[in-house]
Amino acid sequence: MNDQEPRDSKDWVEDVKAEVSGMAKEGINHPSSKPVLTGAAIGAVAGAILPVVSWPIGLLAGAGFMLYQRIKK
């Protein structure tokens, strides 16, 4: 058994919900909106160029990656 406490007891799902709802309420004025939209655009372009993935998958992957980068800070 593991008697150690987890190092990070932060609930990342709650962080994601708070960040996304903040972006929905504040729109482009939210500090995370521009980086997430930029990541989505880069992912969509990469998805359009790569033969295995389509642009919607690239868009979601890029937006998800940038959202993760914003939340883990």
N, C-alpha and C positions, 0 to 999 in steps of 0.2 A: 504494500500500500504506500501511497505517496502522502506523507504528512506535511509536505510543504504547501504553503499558500501560493496561489497563482501570482505571478509578478504583476500582471496587468489585469485587474478585475473590471476594466472598463467595458461597457456593453457597446460594441461597435455598431450593432443594429440601431440602437437608439441614436447614436451619433449620425448615422446615415440618414435616418428619418428627420432629425433636426436640421441637418444641412440641406436636404432636398426640400423640406417645407420652407426653410428660410429662402432658398433660391426661388421657389414658386411664389412666395409672398412679395419679395423685393425685386424680383426680375433681374435685369441686367445690373442693377445697382448693388447686388449682393457680391461680396468679395470672391466667392467661388464660381460665380456664373461665367465670367470670361475665361478662366483657365479650363473649365469643364467643356465649354463650347469650342475652345481651341483644340482640346484633345479630341473631341468628337469630329471636328473637321479633318484633323490629321489622320485619324483612324479611318474616316470615310474615304479619303484619298488613297491611303495605303490599301484599304480593302478593294478599291476599284482597280488598283494596279496589280495586286497579287491574284494569280489565277485560281487559288484554292478558296479564298474568302470573297464574299460579296461586300458591297459598300455598307449595307445596313449592319452587318456583323462587325465590320471595322469601326463604324460610328459608335456602336454600343460599347465595343471594347475600349476605344479611345476615351469615351466619356467616363466609363467605369474606372479606368486606370487613373485618370486625373482626379476623379472624385475620391478614390482611395488615397491618392497622394495628399489631397487637401485634408482628409480626415485623420490620417496617421500622424500629422504634425502635432 
